[in-house]
Structure formats: C-alpha cells, structure tokens
Amino acid sequence: MDSQCDNCINCEYDSEYDEYYCGVSLDMDEAESFMLGKTKSCPFYRPGDEYTIVRKQN
C-alpha cells in the first residue's frame, strides 16, 4: 500500500542517495505535531505528479 508521500507532488528524487524525499520543509511546530502523531497527514500534501502543471496548460 502506498503512503500519502508516494504520490505527493512535493516528492523529489535525490540521485546521490537514490531515494525520494519531501521537498517541503516543515517548521519546528509543524514537524513536532507531525512526529508526535497530532497531525495525521502532511499539511502540504498535494496529489499529482510532474505532469500536473503541464496538463493544466494544455
């Protein structure tokens, strides 16, 4: 089962480490809330992929 991060538009690939990571940084309060489980989902989650913007332009 894919996690919410697997299909997020903010997910970026790092070729040096050969892995994906979230390109949006949380501030300290948001990170603490997310890590402690107070927030169940990422506040910056946006479904899509790198072609989402291109589809809107056409």
PDB file of N, CA, C and O in Angstrom:
ATOM      1  N   MET A   1       0.842  -1.186   0.000  1.00  0.00           N
ATOM      2  CA  MET A   1       0.000   0.000   0.000  1.00  0.00           C
ATOM      3  C   MET A   1       0.881   1.240   0.000  1.00  0.00           C
ATOM      4  O   MET A   1       1.818   1.340   0.792  1.00  0.00           O
ATOM      5  N   ASP A   2       0.583   2.187  -0.886  1.00  0.00           N
ATOM      6  CA  ASP A   2       1.367   3.404  -0.985  1.00  0.00           C
ATOM      7  C   ASP A   2       1.020   4.357   0.150  1.00  0.00           C
ATOM      8  O   ASP A   2      -0.131   4.441   0.577  1.00  0.00           O
ATOM      9  N   SER A   3       2.020   5.065   0.625  1.00  0.00           N
ATOM     10  CA  SER A   3       1.747   6.073   1.632  1.00  0.00           C
ATOM     11  C   SER A   3       1.350   7.361   0.926  1.00  0.00           C
ATOM     12  O   SER A   3       1.466   7.476  -0.294  1.00  0.00           O
ATOM     13  N   GLN A   4       0.888   8.310   1.692  1.00  0.00           N
ATOM     14  CA  GLN A   4       0.476   9.584   1.137  1.00  0.00           C
ATOM     15  C   GLN A   4       1.664  10.275   0.460  1.00  0.00           C
ATOM     16  O   GLN A   4       1.475  10.985  -0.528  1.00  0.00           O
ATOM     17  N   CYS A   5       2.842  10.084   0.956  1.00  0.00           N
ATOM     18  CA  CYS A   5       4.030  10.731   0.399  1.00  0.00           C
ATOM     19  C   CYS A   5       4.414  10.174  -0.976  1.00  0.00           C
ATOM     20  O   CYS A   5       5.042  10.871  -1.773  1.00  0.00           O
ATOM     21  N   ASP A   6       4.041   8.928  -1.255  1.00  0.00           N
ATOM     22  CA  ASP A   6       4.435   8.304  -2.516  1.00  0.00           C
ATOM     23  C   ASP A   6       3.813   8.958  -3.742  1.00  0.00           C
ATOM     24  O   ASP A   6       4.380   8.873  -4.831  1.00  0.00           O
ATOM     25  N   ASN A   7       2.671   9.603  -3.594  1.00  0.00           N
ATOM     26  CA  ASN A   7       2.048  10.247  -4.741  1.00  0.00           C
ATOM     27  C   ASN A   7       1.875  11.747  -4.544  1.00  0.00           C
ATOM     28  O   ASN A   7       0.981  12.351  -5.135  1.00  0.00           O
ATOM     29  N   CYS A   8       2.716  12.349  -3.725  1.00  0.00           N
ATOM     30  CA  CYS A   8       2.663  13.782  -3.454  1.00  0.00           C
ATOM     31  C   CYS A   8       3.458  14.538  -4.517  1.00  0.00           C
ATOM     32  O   CYS A   8       4.517  14.080  -4.944  1.00  0.00           O
ATOM     33  N   ILE A   9       2.957  15.680  -4.938  1.00  0.00           N
ATOM     34  CA  ILE A   9       3.623  16.476  -5.955  1.00  0.00           C
ATOM     35  C   ILE A   9       4.936  17.080  -5.415  1.00  0.00           C
ATOM     36  O   ILE A   9       5.793  17.489  -6.199  1.00  0.00           O
ATOM     37  N   ASN A  10       5.095  17.138  -4.095  1.00  0.00           N
ATOM     38  CA  ASN A  10       6.312  17.689  -3.485  1.00  0.00           C
ATOM     39  C   ASN A  10       7.424  16.663  -3.321  1.00  0.00           C
ATOM     40  O   ASN A  10       8.502  17.000  -2.831  1.00  0.00           O
ATOM     41  N   CYS A  11       7.185  15.417  -3.719  1.00  0.00           N
ATOM     42  CA  CYS A  11       8.179  14.360  -3.600  1.00  0.00           C
ATOM     43  C   CYS A  11       9.243  14.540  -4.691  1.00  0.00           C
ATOM     44  O   CYS A  11       8.910  14.618  -5.874  1.00  0.00           O
ATOM     45  N   GLU A  12      10.504  14.605  -4.300  1.00  0.00           N
ATOM     46  CA  GLU A  12      11.609  14.830  -5.235  1.00  0.00           C
ATOM     47  C   GLU A  12      12.620  13.692  -5.136  1.00  0.00           C
ATOM     48  O   GLU A  12      12.738  13.039  -4.100  1.00  0.00           O
ATOM     49  N   TYR A  13      13.338  13.469  -6.218  1.00  0.00           N
ATOM     50  CA  TYR A  13      14.310  12.376  -6.285  1.00  0.00           C
ATOM     51  C   TYR A  13      15.714  12.909  -6.050  1.00  0.00           C
ATOM     52  O   TYR A  13      16.107  13.918  -6.635  1.00  0.00           O
ATOM     53  N   ASP A  14      16.472  12.228  -5.189  1.00  0.00           N
ATOM     54  CA  ASP A  14      17.868  12.564  -4.925  1.00  0.00           C
ATOM     55  C   ASP A  14      18.730  11.469  -5.536  1.00  0.00           C
ATOM     56  O   ASP A  14      18.780  10.351  -5.024  1.00  0.00           O
ATOM     57  N   SER A  15      19.413  11.797  -6.644  1.00  0.00           N
ATOM     58  CA  SER A  15      20.205  10.789  -7.357  1.00  0.00           C
ATOM     59  C   SER A  15      21.446  10.368  -6.569  1.00  0.00           C
ATOM     60  O   SER A  15      21.941   9.255  -6.746  1.00  0.00           O
ATOM     61  N   GLU A  16      21.946  11.236  -5.711  1.00  0.00           N
ATOM     62  CA  GLU A  16      23.126  10.888  -4.906  1.00  0.00           C
ATOM     63  C   GLU A  16      22.806   9.758  -3.930  1.00  0.00           C
ATOM     64  O   GLU A  16      23.605   8.837  -3.762  1.00  0.00           O
ATOM     65  N   TYR A  17      21.645   9.826  -3.291  1.00  0.00           N
ATOM     66  CA  TYR A  17      21.239   8.806  -2.320  1.00  0.00           C
ATOM     67  C   TYR A  17      20.302   7.768  -2.924  1.00  0.00           C
ATOM     68  O   TYR A  17      19.947   6.795  -2.259  1.00  0.00           O
ATOM     69  N   ASP A  18      19.896   7.965  -4.186  1.00  0.00           N
ATOM     70  CA  ASP A  18      18.999   7.055  -4.896  1.00  0.00           C
ATOM     71  C   ASP A  18      17.706   6.822  -4.120  1.00  0.00           C
ATOM     72  O   ASP A  18      17.276   5.684  -3.930  1.00  0.00           O
ATOM     73  N   GLU A  19      17.086   7.937  -3.670  1.00  0.00           N
ATOM     74  CA  GLU A  19      15.825   7.844  -2.947  1.00  0.00           C
ATOM     75  C   GLU A  19      15.015   9.117  -3.119  1.00  0.00           C
ATOM     76  O   GLU A  19      15.529  10.148  -3.554  1.00  0.00           O
ATOM     77  N   TYR A  20      13.758   9.028  -2.774  1.00  0.00           N
ATOM     78  CA  TYR A  20      12.851  10.168  -2.856  1.00  0.00           C
ATOM     79  C   TYR A  20      12.719  10.815  -1.482  1.00  0.00           C
ATOM     80  O   TYR A  20      12.862  10.153  -0.454  1.00  0.00           O
ATOM     81  N   TYR A  21      12.445  12.110  -1.480  1.00  0.00           N
ATOM     82  CA  TYR A  21      12.244  12.836  -0.229  1.00  0.00           C
ATOM     83  C   TYR A  21      11.229  13.949  -0.460  1.00  0.00           C
ATOM     84  O   TYR A  21      10.950  14.316  -1.602  1.00  0.00           O
ATOM     85  N   CYS A  22      10.690  14.473   0.603  1.00  0.00           N
ATOM     86  CA  CYS A  22       9.740  15.579   0.512  1.00  0.00           C
ATOM     87  C   CYS A  22      10.518  16.878   0.335  1.00  0.00           C
ATOM     88  O   CYS A  22      11.415  17.183   1.120  1.00  0.00           O
ATOM     89  N   GLY A  23      10.171  17.637  -0.697  1.00  0.00           N
ATOM     90  CA  GLY A  23      10.872  18.879  -0.992  1.00  0.00           C
ATOM     91  C   GLY A  23      10.398  20.075  -0.190  1.00  0.00           C
ATOM     92  O   GLY A  23      10.922  21.176  -0.357  1.00  0.00           O
ATOM     93  N   VAL A  24       9.414  19.878   0.681  1.00  0.00           N
ATOM     94  CA  VAL A  24       8.886  20.958   1.504  1.00  0.00           C
ATOM     95  C   VAL A  24       9.369  20.754   2.931  1.00  0.00           C
ATOM     96  O   VAL A  24       9.232  19.667   3.493  1.00  0.00           O
ATOM     97  N   SER A  25       9.927  21.790   3.504  1.00  0.00           N
ATOM     98  CA  SER A  25      10.404  21.698   4.884  1.00  0.00           C
ATOM     99  C   SER A  25       9.321  22.192   5.840  1.00  0.00           C
ATOM    100  O   SER A  25       8.720  23.246   5.629  1.00  0.00           O
ATOM    101  N   LEU A  26       9.088  21.421   6.881  1.00  0.00           N
ATOM    102  CA  LEU A  26       8.146  21.832   7.910  1.00  0.00           C
ATOM    103  C   LEU A  26       8.863  22.704   8.931  1.00  0.00           C
ATOM    104  O   LEU A  26      10.043  22.491   9.209  1.00  0.00           O
ATOM    105  N   ASP A  27       8.156  23.691   9.495  1.00  0.00           N
ATOM    106  CA  ASP A  27       8.786  24.458  10.567  1.00  0.00           C
ATOM    107  C   ASP A  27       8.769  23.598  11.837  1.00  0.00           C
ATOM    108  O   ASP A  27       8.201  22.506  11.834  1.00  0.00           O
ATOM    109  N   MET A  28       9.372  24.072  12.895  1.00  0.00           N
ATOM    110  CA  MET A  28       9.543  23.248  14.095  1.00  0.00           C
ATOM    111  C   MET A  28       8.208  22.807  14.694  1.00  0.00           C
ATOM    112  O   MET A  28       8.073  21.661  15.124  1.00  0.00           O
ATOM    113  N   ASP A  29       7.222  23.703  14.727  1.00  0.00           N
ATOM    114  CA  ASP A  29       5.920  23.355  15.313  1.00  0.00           C
ATOM    115  C   ASP A  29       5.199  22.311  14.466  1.00  0.00           C
ATOM    116  O   ASP A  29       4.623  21.365  15.003  1.00  0.00           O
ATOM    117  N   GLU A  30       5.230  22.480  13.134  1.00  0.00           N
ATOM    118  CA  GLU A  30       4.578  21.515  12.246  1.00  0.00           C
ATOM    119  C   GLU A  30       5.263  20.154  12.318  1.00  0.00           C
ATOM    120  O   GLU A  30       4.595  19.121  12.343  1.00  0.00           O
ATOM    121  N   ALA A  31       6.595  20.153  12.351  1.00  0.00           N
ATOM    122  CA  ALA A  31       7.346  18.900  12.424  1.00  0.00           C
ATOM    123  C   ALA A  31       7.061  18.167  13.733  1.00  0.00           C
ATOM    124  O   ALA A  31       6.873  16.950  13.733  1.00  0.00           O
ATOM    125  N   GLU A  32       7.029  18.895  14.841  1.00  0.00           N
ATOM    126  CA  GLU A  32       6.739  18.279  16.144  1.00  0.00           C
ATOM    127  C   GLU A  32       5.339  17.678  16.150  1.00  0.00           C
ATOM    128  O   GLU A  32       5.155  16.548  16.605  1.00  0.00           O
ATOM    129  N   SER A  33       4.361  18.410  15.657  1.00  0.00           N
ATOM    130  CA  SER A  33       2.992  17.919  15.608  1.00  0.00           C
ATOM    131  C   SER A  33       2.884  16.665  14.745  1.00  0.00           C
ATOM    132  O   SER A  33       2.188  15.718  15.110  1.00  0.00           O
ATOM    133  N   PHE A  34       3.567  16.657  13.610  1.00  0.00           N
ATOM    134  CA  PHE A  34       3.536  15.516  12.696  1.00  0.00           C
ATOM    135  C   PHE A  34       4.236  14.307  13.316  1.00  0.00           C
ATOM    136  O   PHE A  34       3.728  13.189  13.227  1.00  0.00           O
ATOM    137  N   MET A  35       5.393  14.518  13.941  1.00  0.00           N
ATOM    138  CA  MET A  35       6.157  13.419  14.526  1.00  0.00           C
ATOM    139  C   MET A  35       5.463  12.819  15.753  1.00  0.00           C
ATOM    140  O   MET A  35       5.572  11.617  15.995  1.00  0.00           O
ATOM    141  N   LEU A  36       4.762  13.630  16.516  1.00  0.00           N
ATOM    142  CA  LEU A  36       4.069  13.140  17.708  1.00  0.00           C
ATOM    143  C   LEU A  36       2.714  12.523  17.370  1.00  0.00           C
ATOM    144  O   LEU A  36       2.045  11.982  18.250  1.00  0.00           O
ATOM    145  N   GLY A  37       2.312  12.598  16.132  1.00  0.00           N
ATOM    146  CA  GLY A  37       1.056  11.996  15.711  1.00  0.00           C
ATOM    147  C   GLY A  37      -0.163  12.873  15.931  1.00  0.00           C
ATOM    148  O   GLY A  37      -1.294  12.414  15.770  1.00  0.00           O
ATOM    149  N   LYS A  38       0.052  14.128  16.295  1.00  0.00           N
ATOM    150  CA  LYS A  38      -1.083  15.039  16.482  1.00  0.00           C
ATOM    151  C   LYS A  38      -1.718  15.378  15.133  1.00  0.00           C
ATOM    152  O   LYS A  38      -2.929  15.578  15.040  1.00  0.00           O
ATOM    153  N   THR A  39      -0.895  15.440  14.099  1.00  0.00           N
ATOM    154  CA  THR A  39      -1.363  15.683  12.744  1.00  0.00           C
ATOM    155  C   THR A  39      -1.231  14.379  11.980  1.00  0.00           C
ATOM    156  O   THR A  39      -0.132  13.835  11.866  1.00  0.00           O
ATOM    157  N   LYS A  40      -2.333  13.875  11.458  1.00  0.00           N
ATOM    158  CA  LYS A  40      -2.322  12.576  10.785  1.00  0.00           C
ATOM    159  C   LYS A  40      -1.788  12.650   9.357  1.00  0.00           C
ATOM    160  O   LYS A  40      -1.274  11.657   8.841  1.00  0.00           O
ATOM    161  N   SER A  41      -1.900  13.799   8.718  1.00  0.00           N
ATOM    162  CA  SER A  41      -1.426  13.915   7.346  1.00  0.00           C
ATOM    163  C   SER A  41      -0.592  15.171   7.179  1.00  0.00           C
ATOM    164  O   SER A  41      -0.689  16.112   7.967  1.00  0.00           O
ATOM    165  N   CYS A  42       0.220  15.169   6.151  1.00  0.00           N
ATOM    166  CA  CYS A  42       1.091  16.310   5.866  1.00  0.00           C
ATOM    167  C   CYS A  42       0.250  17.516   5.454  1.00  0.00           C
ATOM    168  O   CYS A  42      -0.626  17.380   4.600  1.00  0.00           O
ATOM    169  N   PRO A  43       0.491  18.682   6.031  1.00  0.00           N
ATOM    170  CA  PRO A  43      -0.298  19.865   5.661  1.00  0.00           C
ATOM    171  C   PRO A  43       0.009  20.363   4.247  1.00  0.00           C
ATOM    172  O   PRO A  43      -0.749  21.164   3.700  1.00  0.00           O
ATOM    173  N   PHE A  44       1.102  19.902   3.654  1.00  0.00           N
ATOM    174  CA  PHE A  44       1.488  20.355   2.315  1.00  0.00           C
ATOM    175  C   PHE A  44       1.215  19.313   1.245  1.00  0.00           C
ATOM    176  O   PHE A  44       1.654  19.471   0.106  1.00  0.00           O
ATOM    177  N   TYR A  45       0.497  18.249   1.588  1.00  0.00           N
ATOM    178  CA  TYR A  45       0.224  17.186   0.630  1.00  0.00           C
ATOM    179  C   TYR A  45      -0.616  17.701  -0.527  1.00  0.00           C
ATOM    180  O   TYR A  45      -1.662  18.318  -0.327  1.00  0.00           O
ATOM    181  N   ARG A  46      -0.143  17.438  -1.738  1.00  0.00           N
ATOM    182  CA  ARG A  46      -0.885  17.754  -2.954  1.00  0.00           C
ATOM    183  C   ARG A  46      -0.757  16.557  -3.885  1.00  0.00           C
ATOM    184  O   ARG A  46       0.349  16.217  -4.306  1.00  0.00           O
ATOM    185  N   PRO A  47      -1.873  15.916  -4.212  1.00  0.00           N
ATOM    186  CA  PRO A  47      -1.790  14.759  -5.100  1.00  0.00           C
ATOM    187  C   PRO A  47      -1.380  15.188  -6.497  1.00  0.00           C
ATOM    188  O   PRO A  47      -1.725  16.282  -6.942  1.00  0.00           O
ATOM    189  N   GLY A  48      -0.656  14.341  -7.179  1.00  0.00           N
ATOM    190  CA  GLY A  48      -0.261  14.652  -8.547  1.00  0.00           C
ATOM    191  C   GLY A  48       1.125  14.151  -8.870  1.00  0.00           C
ATOM    192  O   GLY A  48       1.723  13.392  -8.108  1.00  0.00           O
ATOM    193  N   ASP A  49       1.627  14.586 -10.008  1.00  0.00           N
ATOM    194  CA  ASP A  49       2.956  14.221 -10.453  1.00  0.00           C
ATOM    195  C   ASP A  49       3.547  15.397 -11.228  1.00  0.00           C
ATOM    196  O   ASP A  49       2.968  16.483 -11.257  1.00  0.00           O
ATOM    197  N   GLU A  50       4.693  15.176 -11.850  1.00  0.00           N
ATOM    198  CA  GLU A  50       5.372  16.272 -12.534  1.00  0.00           C
ATOM    199  C   GLU A  50       4.622  16.763 -13.770  1.00  0.00           C
ATOM    200  O   GLU A  50       4.959  17.816 -14.310  1.00  0.00           O
ATOM    201  N   TYR A  51       3.621  16.029 -14.226  1.00  0.00           N
ATOM    202  CA  TYR A  51       2.857  16.417 -15.409  1.00  0.00           C
ATOM    203  C   TYR A  51       1.572  17.164 -15.079  1.00  0.00           C
ATOM    204  O   TYR A  51       0.856  17.575 -15.992  1.00  0.00           O
ATOM    205  N   THR A  52       1.264  17.347 -13.818  1.00  0.00           N
ATOM    206  CA  THR A  52       0.029  18.012 -13.419  1.00  0.00           C
ATOM    207  C   THR A  52      -0.051  19.429 -13.975  1.00  0.00           C
ATOM    208  O   THR A  52      -1.087  19.822 -14.509  1.00  0.00           O
ATOM    209  N   ILE A  53       1.015  20.192 -13.859  1.00  0.00           N
ATOM    210  CA  ILE A  53       1.030  21.579 -14.334  1.00  0.00           C
ATOM    211  C   ILE A  53       0.913  21.615 -15.859  1.00  0.00           C
ATOM    212  O   ILE A  53       0.207  22.465 -16.402  1.00  0.00           O
ATOM    213  N   VAL A  54       1.585  20.718 -16.543  1.00  0.00           N
ATOM    214  CA  VAL A  54       1.539  20.674 -17.999  1.00  0.00           C
ATOM    215  C   VAL A  54       0.125  20.388 -18.481  1.00  0.00           C
ATOM    216  O   VAL A  54      -0.331  20.984 -19.457  1.00  0.00           O
ATOM    217  N   ARG A  55      -0.560  19.495 -17.818  1.00  0.00           N
ATOM    218  CA  ARG A  55      -1.942  19.194 -18.196  1.00  0.00           C
ATOM    219  C   ARG A  55      -2.843  20.414 -18.089  1.00  0.00           C
ATOM    220  O   ARG A  55      -3.746  20.599 -18.905  1.00  0.00           O
ATOM    221  N   LYS A  56      -2.598  21.245 -17.080  1.00  0.00           N
ATOM    222  CA  LYS A  56      -3.401  22.463 -16.896  1.00  0.00           C
ATOM    223  C   LYS A  56      -3.103  23.479 -17.991  1.00  0.00           C
ATOM    224  O   LYS A  56      -3.985  24.249 -18.368  1.00  0.00           O
ATOM    225  N   GLN A  57      -1.879  23.497 -18.506  1.00  0.00           N
ATOM    226  CA  GLN A  57      -1.508  24.461 -19.536  1.00  0.00           C
ATOM    227  C   GLN A  57      -2.114  24.116 -20.879  1.00  0.00           C
ATOM    228  O   GLN A  57      -2.357  25.009 -21.691  1.00  0.00           O
ATOM    229  N   ASN A  58      -2.361  22.850 -21.131  1.00  0.00           N
ATOM    230  CA  ASN A  58      -2.893  22.424 -22.434  1.00  0.00           C
ATOM    231  C   ASN A  58      -4.372  22.585 -22.537  1.00  0.00           C
ATOM    232  O   ASN A  58      -4.957  22.268 -23.572  1.00  0.00           O
TER     233      ASN A  58
END
